Structure formats: structure tokens, C-alpha cells
Amino acid sequence: MTRPAPTSRPPRRFEAERVPDAPGLAVRAIAAKLLAAVVDARTSLDGLLDPVGGHPGLRRLDARDQGLVRAILHVALRRRGTIAAALAARVDRPLPGNARALEHLLHVGAAQVLFLDVPDSAAVDTAVSLAKADPRLARFAGLVNALLRRLAREKEAVLAQADADPARDCPPWLFERLAATYGDGRARRIAALLARPAPLDLTILKGDAAAFASQLGADLLPTGSVRLPAFDGPVTALPGFAEGAWIVQDAAASLPARLFGAIEGQAVADLCAAPGGKTAQLAARGARVTAVDRSASRMKRLEGNFERLGLSAETRVGEFATLDLSPFDAVLLDAPCSSTGTLRRHPDVGYTKNAEEVTSLAGVQARLLREAADLVKPGGVLVFSNCSLDAEEGEGVVAGFLAERSDFALDRIQPDELPGLSEAVTPDGMVRTLPDMLDRGTLDASGLDGFFAARLKRAAA
């Protein structure tokens, strides 16, 4: 699903900012700046880390240092509650309310000390140097030094308590909604998974999934995806990449395209297509695919992906409701949403979105679903999906649509359509995956993105 940038917030510009040149300092300075941009300005981390339009200081770093910035930010956001509690327990009085830059610097340092394979001395010394170099923070340099060194000494005690309360690391607004929908116990199980790094899942488009799993030493999931729980290298180096044999796609994200059944030779539209994972699934199964996306740059990315995969699709750029499109046998609408189901992969979501935006996005989805319905032939199928954990963006949108459109009915999904994941089929015949599903023995190997999908059928003429 396309992860939209936070609404009504233009991209931030960083060209005028300066970062230290000393080895190691630039990495931590940039990490602190980007953490502030996410937490204080609700800026999408994907945009900040973008290799073309992201922070210019980040782009000037070599690949290894860029990777360290990403690692610091991901763990600082995933474990924000644990880090905040550990720091608060080791100061005599709360930090000044106007010292946000100090807070971000401490969180960057603490993330390295507690959760990353970085020498404690490097994490502490760079934080102290950055504090001394910043006129706003120079008077806190001694506090930074003492606090982070104490954290390093007491690391084992902190980590022993880190997972005691999974709710601590889940943004409060989100945990409140999870608990209201799924109950406190399940909300805590979901939160425990969201605090872990996500595994790497591959959807096999060419060849045998079991053979790829064996070749990669990976786990063949019952859904058909291939999972590498502890992979942190370049995916371009994996067997089959150059041949276009697979795509990187969470196991849950692979499900909506499968709900159409046999589609060979059918005219199928993917209406929010870029970057093209679900579009590729449809094309690989023999459909005549029209991929639509309103972003020209994202469509170029889709076209580049299709070139590697050796697949073809007609591409159209623009709002699909305004384009001259003929009705289709099948339509996939993977709609823009709050993306709370992808928090494990995109830990900034909990800080760039809020409850009000969930409601706003649900309204956008309702409009898009009405518009998509008009592109379905009589007797055709419409699959509506998104990667939100919130019923307001899923079941609520579908209920409202069906109340308006008597020419559509819910085409109930059967449990045997999702081998090994029948628990994701709701009593109403829709799909609702949750991060605590798909137990594979350990937290790091288990789970999947939160996804919702419903299959709707239009009455025959």
C-alpha cells in the first residue's frame, strides 16, 4: 500500500543546515535532527531517508554511516517509551520543558547504548561532543556524560525490564485504540511484536517458493511467502533478484491480490499501484493489468521494478476518478491509510499519525471506494484493502459502502483461501491480519503486518 506523507505538512528543507565534519559526529547529529523532525514536526521518516529528496547531510554520508543513522532512528522510535523511562529514572529532576534538542540527543545516545552494537564509549563521547558544540546544550554536557555513562553501567538491569510492559513502547494514542478494539491482553501482544525489527519476506513470482527457501536457508511460511528473520544485508545480493524471481513484500501484503482467484486473461486495475508489489502479483498470474497512481515519480519506480521483473502493465498517472478508464473485470483498491499495521517496519507512523488523522483517512477511503466501484463491470469483483489496524478504516468503511450501494454485496472469504492463516478470516468473511499472528517460535521470526481486506462483488446486469 502507498504510505501517504502526513497531510497538510509540506516536505521539510534542510539545505541550510550544517552538520559536524568530525568522524562519527555527523551520524549522531543527523540522527538527532531527523528524530526531532519525526517526533516534533510529524515528518515521514521515509521522506527524510529518501536517497534523492531526503536530508542532504544524510546523502553525503557513505552507505555504512547512512545505515547507522537508519538503525539509530528505528530503534529510538521503536523503543521510545523504554528509553524515556530509563532516562527519567536516572535524573534527579525532569529535563527542562524547552530542552527538546537535549531530549533528542539523549535518546540517540541511549538507543546506541541499550540496543545497538555500538561501543558505549563512542555513543557517550559523541553525544557529549555534540552537546558542547551546541550553544543551547553546552551547559548540559556534564549531564549528558553522567546520564549516558550510568545507563551504560546499568544496561543489563534496563534490558531485563525492557519487555516487562509492551505497552510502554507503543504510542499511547495507538495503544488506547488497540485495547478498545482487541482487548488489553491482545493489544499488549501486538505491542510486543511492534517493538521488534521486522523480518524480510519475499513473494516468489517465478520458480518454486520451497526451493528458494531451501537455497536461502529461509522459512517457507504457510501463506507461501519466504521469510528471512535476521537479514540485514542488501537484497540485491540475494539469489533471484537480478532475474526478477521475487519481490520484497510482507506476508500480509501478499494476501489482497490472491483474493481474486484465477484472473488469467482478465482486465484488472490496481488503482493505487505504486510501488507495484501487488501489481506485480496480478501481472505474474496472467492478468491484463492497468496500474494507476497519482504520483508520476512513484509510477516511474513501478516501471523500473517491472523492468527488473520482466513483467508488463499499462500505466496511467493521475487521480483514477478523473481518468478515461473502461470498466474492468476486477479492481484492487489498496487505499491510503494511517499505516498503523506497518509500525514494525515504519516505527515513525505512531508519531506522524494520530486518532484524528485515522478518522480523516477513513473518509478519504470511503470516497475512493465509491469511485473505484464505478470502474467494476457488472458481475465483476472489487477488493478493498489497507494496512491499518483500525476498524474505522476497514470494517467501518465497508459497512458504510454496502449501506449505500445495493448493487454490491460482500463476497465472503473462506478460511481455506488462506492456508495456515485461517484465523485472519473474520466471522463476517473479511480478512484482518494482526501483528501477533503467524507464530514461528520466536518474536523476531513471528508476526506479520496488520492488514484489512474485503472482497465485494457487483451484481450482474
N, C-alpha and C positions, 0 to 999 in steps of 0.2 A: 504494500500500500504506500502511496505517496505520503510522506510525512510533511505536512504544510509548515511553513515558517509561522511563528506566532503572529496572530492577526494584528493589524494596525501598528506594527512596530517595524520601521524601515531597517534595512541592513546597517549595522554599525560600521563606521570608518575608522581605521587605525593608522592611516598613513603618517600622521603627525606624531605618533607615539615613538618614544625611544626606549630601547631595552639595553641592559648592560652587555658589554662585549666579553667579559671575562668568562672562561670556560665554566660551564655549569650554572652560572648566574642567569644567563638569558633564558634557559629552560625553565627555571623556577619563577622568574619574573613574568614570563609569558603565561605560565600556568596560573599564577595568581590573578593576572589581568583577565584571563578567559573565565576563570571561576567567578570573578566578580560580574562579568558580563552575563553569565547564565543566571546566577542567584539574584543579583540586584536589578538587572535590566531585562531578564527573561528572554535572553537571546538564544536561539537554537545552537546547540553545540556542533551539529553537522555543518552549519554555515560557518562557524568560527574556524573549524578544522578543514574546511574545503581547500583542496590543493590549488585552486585557481583564484577564488574570491575571498578566502579566509584571511586571518591575521597575517600581515606581511612579515612580521618578525618570525612567526612560525614557519612561513615558507622559506625563510633564509636559513633555517636550521637544516642540518643533514638528516637523513632518514632515521638514524638511530635516536637523535635528540627529539625529533618530531614524535617518535614512538613513545619516548619517556613522557613528553607533555601529555599525550593522549592517556597513557596509563595513570598518571597522577590525577588528571581530571576525572577519569572514570571512577577510580576508587574514592576520590574525595567526594563525589556525588553519591555513589552507591552507599558509602559508609558515613555519610554526613552526620547522622544522629549519633553514632558511636563516637566519632571524632569530637563532636561538640561536647558530649557528656564527659569524655576523658579529659579534655582541656578544662572544662568548668570545675571538675573535681580537684584540680591541681592549682587553682589560683585562689588567693585569699579573698578577692572581691571580684565581681563581674567586670569584664572588659568595658571600657567606655562605650556608650551607645553610638558615638560618632566615629568609632575606630574600625570601620568596616574593612579598610585595607589591612589593618593588623589581623583581623579575624581571618581574612582570606590567606594571608601569608602563613599564619599558624596552621590552617587547615592543609595547605600544600605541604608544609613540613611534616605534620602529623601523619598525613596519608603515606608518605615515604617511610617514616619510622615504623609505623604499625603494620602496613600491608604490602609494601613493595620491597623488592630485593635491591635496596639501595643502602650503602653503608650509613649507619647513624651519623657518623661524623660529617659526611657530605651533606646529608639532609639538614643537620643543625647549622653547620658553618655557613652554607649558602643562605639560609634563612636569616641568620644574624647579619651577614654582609648586606643583604638586600634591605634589612631594616635600617642599618646605619647609613645606607646610601639614599634613603628616602627621608626628606625633611619632616614629613608627617609622622614617621615611625622611629626616628633616631633615638628618641628618649625611651622607647620600648625595647631597644636592642638587648638589654640585660634580661628583661622578662622573657623575650623570645628564647634566648640562650638557656636560661634556667628551666623554663617550662618544657621545651623540647628535650633537653637532656634528662629531665626527670621522667618524661614519657618514655624515653629510650630505656632507662633503668627499670621501669615498671611495665615494660611491654607485655611480658607474659601474663601479668595479672589483668591487664586491659583486654588482651585477646581471649583470655579464659572466660570473660564476661561478654564478649562481643556479640555472641549469638543467643544470649540468655533471653532477650526480648526482641524478637524480629521486628516488632512494630516500630522500634526506635529509629531504624534506618529508612522507614517508609515515610514520605512526606505526609504530614498529619491530615491534610485535606483528602488525600487519596485513601489513606487507611480508614478514615471515617466512612467513606463511601463503600469501600470494600466490605467493612464489617456490617454495614447496614444491609448490603445485598447478599453476602455469602455467610454471614455469621462471624463472630470474633475469632473462633478457632481456625476456620479456613482462611480468614484474612491474614492471620499470623503465618500460616503455612505458605501462603502466596508471598508474603513479605520476605520470608526466609529465602525463597528462590530468587526474588528480585534483587537481593543483596549479593548474589553470586555472579561471576562472569558467565556470559552465555557460551554454550558450546557452538561449534561450527557445524551447520547442517548443509548437506548437498542434496539437491534434487537431480536425479540422473535422467537425462534426456535421451542419451544414446548408450546402448550397451546394457549389461546386466548389473543391477544395483548390488547384488550379493557378491559379484566378482570384484567390483570396485571396493566394497567394504573389506574384503579379504586382502586386496592389494594394498590398501591404505592402513590396515590394522585398525579399522574403524568399526563402529557399531551399526548394524543394519536394523533400523527401527521398524516396528510392526507397520508403520504408516508407509514404508517404502523409502524413506529418506535415509541417508548415510550420515552418521554423526561422528565427529572428531571432538571429544570433550575437552582436550587440553591443547588445541592447536593455536599457536601464536605466530606462525611464520607467514610468508607471502603465499596467498592462494594460487598465484600464477605458477608456483613451482610444483603444484600437485599434479599427478598424472591425470591426463584427460582435459586439462584446462585449454591447452592450445587447440585441441581437437574439437572443442565445444561440446564435450560429452556431458557436462553438468553445469548447474548454476548454484551459487550460494543462495540458500533460501531456508528460512526456519521451517521446521516440520509443519507447524500450524499454518504458515503462509502458503504451503503447497496444497492445502485442502480445498479452497474455494473452486479452483479450476477443475478439480476432479469431480465436483458435484454435477457437472453437465452430463456425465456418462459418455457414451460414444458420440463423437462430434466430427468424425472424419467426413470431409467434403462439405460441412455446413458453414454458412456465413455467420461468423461470430465477431462481436465487437467487444473490445476491452476499453472502457470509457475513461478510466483514469490510469493509463497504462504504464507510464514511465515509473521506474527504470526498466520494466519489462519482464520481470520474473514470471508472472502469471501469463503474460502474453506469450512467452516462450513455451510454456507448458501447453497452451492451446495450439500453437503452431506445430509443435513437435508431435501432437496427436492427430495432425492432418486436417485441422480446421482451416478455412479461408478467413484469416484474421484481419480485422481492421483495428489498428491501435490508435487511440485518440488521447491526446494530452494537451492541456492548455499552455504548457511551457515548451518553447522551442528548444531551449538548451537541454532540458531533460529528454526531449524526444531525440536529440542528437545522441545522447548517451544510450538510449534504447537502440537506435540504429547501429551504433558501434558494437553493442552487445550482440545484436543479431548477426552482424558480420562475422564475429568470432564463432558464434554458434552454428553458422551455416543455415539459418532459418530465414524465412521471408514473411513479411506482413505489409499491408498497405498502412501508411502512416498519415495521420491528419493532425494538424496543430490548431487548437482553438477550443472554445467552450462548446461541448458537443451539442448542446441545445441550439446553438446558432449555426451549426454546420449543415450542409445539404447531405444528409445521410439517409440511405434507403433502409427500410426495416430489416432486421436480422433474425435468423433462426434462434440465436441465443445471444444474450448480453450479460457481460460481467461488469458490475459496478463495485469496485473496491474503493470505497469512498474516503475522502479526507476525514480524519477524526482526531481525537485527543492523543492517540497512540499510546495510551497507558499500558496496553498489553505488551509493548516492546521495551518497557523500562529496564529490563535486564540488559538489553543491547544499547539502549539510549537513555542513560540514567538522568539526563538533563530534563526529560519530559515532566518529571514530578515537580520541577521548579519553573518550567516555562509555561505550564498549563495550570488551570485551577478549575474549581467547580463551575464558575460562571461560563468559562470557555467550553466546558463539556456541553452545557445547555445550548450555547450558541452554535456549536458544531453539529449538534443533533438537528437543529433547524436547517442547517446547510444540507445535511444528508437527506432530510425529508424532501427538500426541493429537488435535489439531484435524482433521488429515486423516482419522483413523479416524472421528471424529464426523461429519465432512462426508460421508463415503462413505455413511452410513446415510440421507442425505437424497436420494440419487440413485435414480431409478426404474430398474428392470431395463431394460437397453438404453440407459440414459442416459449422459451424459458429465460427467466431473469434471475441471476444470482447476485444478491446484495451482501457485501461483506465489509468488515473493517477490523482494525487491530486495537479496539478499545475494550477495556474490561467492564465498561459501564453499560448497564441495561438501558439507560436513557438513549444511548447511541446505537443500540442494537434492537432488542425486542420491542422497545418503545417506538422506534421509527417504523418497524414493520407493521406493528399493530395499527398505527395511525394511517399508514398507506392502505392497508387492506380495508380499513373502515371507509376510505374514500373511493377505492377502485373495485367495483363489483365485477369487473372483467378479469381480475386476477385472483388467484387462490394460492394458499400455501401448499407447495408440493413437499410433503413431509419426507425428511431424510430418514432412512432406516439405519439402525445400528450396524448392520452388516456392510454398509457402504464405507465404514471407517474401521477396517480391521485393526484390532489392538488398541483402539481408541473409542470404543463404543460409549464410554462414559461421557464423551463430549457431545453426544446427541441428547438434546433436551427432551423432556416429555412432550413438548409441542412439536417436535420434529425439526428443530433447528440445530445449528452447531454452535457450541460455546466452549472453546478451549480455555483452560486456566493454567497459569504458570506452574501449579503444583501437580499437574497431570503428567503422565508418561514417566513413571518411576523406573529408573535404570540402576538403582542400587546406591548411588551417591548423589548428593545435591548437585555437584558440578556436572554430572553426566545426565541428570534428570531434567524434566520440565520442558516447556515449550512456550512460545509467545501466547499471550491471550488474544483470541480471535473470535469473531462472531460471523456467522454466515446463515443466510436463509435462501431457500430456493422457491421461486414464485413462478407459477405457470399462467399464461394468458389463455383465456377461453378461445376456442376455435371459432372462426367466423360463422 
